[in-house]
């Protein structure tokens, strides 16, 4: 069975797509506004389509589709489009954080940050959209305003559970004394539930103290696994925690400490967590003077994966084809060249695959999206 690897990376005004099978092809299929930050996100449906959500400018988020042969533009998500829904009004622009997923019926679900008005007193929030291939439904989940701009919601993640119910996790910030940070969760079950705090902190007004950051959100066996970072005192390397939402009891089970970045000074990145059969597959990276990637199955010891010789390797993401094979996208640097390459796991061992040379030296996770489709 062929595997298709799609990498979307926005290099200034360029969108590059790499597709992996017997040979790797790459090319440009869409131009972006010069110097725009595109924040690409990808998702697959179950009938062979790959979707790309990308920001063209503050009033346009583009949705593209790849059908296995060619890319086509689906729609521009604009303030006019979302304001046409009876549940939404007065949206003027979009923020840079958004997310996309699909459900078992091949509907597209997105979460967006939106603004109403301009300046520090503008209303800011998170909204939800669903596309069934013909029509869109939009709904504002949360929004806040403050005369000094001290209230905001941002950085949403979205997943769909086994009942096709979307779940959204986002960051809430109140910068007024006493400062409050929270990571909150809401989901659709007939109607959207009131947002609940997964974790929160209230206290000193000093900036950079006890901040909370959204990292990763997965659905495994219908439960949600949420990873987040906690910065206790303007640390360059935060601690990493996770919590689990039990879909049967509709409750979070409690925050669990995972990695100590504050004491060690190491930067930890969660790359993937998947359940196949009775086994759990988990990968993360630990950046010290050099970067090391680890992979573990169930409660076994984590195995360090070898970097390419003479390289500084930085993994972006790990995906599975659902058949016990795992694929990890790696950005690799060897002065003066930079590359993408794939690590592949076949159920027994990892292999470093051939390089794909980048078009320039710039690479950033916020400007790169990656997915795997069988």
MOGI-V543967 format. One line per field, one symbol per residue. ss: DSSP state (H for helix, E for strand, C for the rest). psi: psi as a letter, one per 40 degrees, with the letter a starting at -180 (. if undefined). burial: I if it has 16 or more other C-alpha atoms within 10 Angstrom, else O. Layout:
# MOGI-V543967
ss: ???
psi: ???
burial: ???
This chain:
# MOGI-V543967
ss: CCCEEEEEEEECCEEEEEEECCCEEEEEEEECCCCCCCCCEEEECCCCCEEEEEEEECCEEEEEEECCCCEEEEEEECHHHHHCCCCCCCCCEEEEEEEEEECCCCCEEEEEEEEECCCCCCEEEEEEEEECCCCEEEEEEEEECCCCCCEEEEEEEEEECCCCCEEEEEEEEECCCCEEEEEEEEEECCCECCCEEEEEEEECCCCCCCEEEEEEEEEECCEEEEEEEEECCCCCCCEEEEEEEECCCCEECCCEEEECHHHHCCEEEEEEEEEECCEEEEEEEEECCCEEEEEEECCCCCEEECCCCCCEEEEEEEEECCCCCEEEEEEEEECCEEEEEEEEECCCCEEEEEEEECCCCCCCHHHEEEEEEC
psi: hiihhhhhhhgbfhhhhhhhbdihiiihehiihheihdfiiiiiaefeihihhhhdaeehhihihheediiihdihhiddddeehdeiiehdiiaehiiiiiaeefihhihihiihaiadeihiahiiihheediihihhdiiiihdefehihifiihihaeefhihhhihhhheihhihiihihiihgcihiihihdiihhbiehiehfihhhcihihhfeihhhhiihhegfidhiihiiihhhedefiheihhhdhgddddeihhhhdihihhbeihhhiiihhbdihhhihihbeiihhhihiiheihhhidihiieefeiihhhhhhhhheiiiiihhhheediihhaiihhidiehhhdeehihihh.
burial: OOOIIIIIIIIIOIIIIIIIOOOOOOOOOOOIOOOIIIIIIIIIIOOOIIIIIIIIIIIIIIIIIIOOOOIOOOOIIIIOOIIOOOOIOOIIIIIIIIIIIIIOOIOIIIIIIIIIOOOOIIIIIIIIIIOOOOOIIIIIIIIIIOOOIIIIIIIIIIIIIOOOOIIIIIIIIIIOOOIIIIIIIIIOOOOOOOIOIIIIIOOOOOOOIIIIIIIIIIIIOOIIIIIIIIIOOOIOIIIIIIIIIOOOOOOIOOOOOOIIIIOOOIIIIIIIIIIOOOOOIIIIIIIOOOIIIIIIIOOOOOOOIOIOOOIIIIIIIIIIOOOOOIIIIIIIIOOOOIIIIIIIIOOOOIOIOOOIOIOOOOIOOOIIIIIIIO
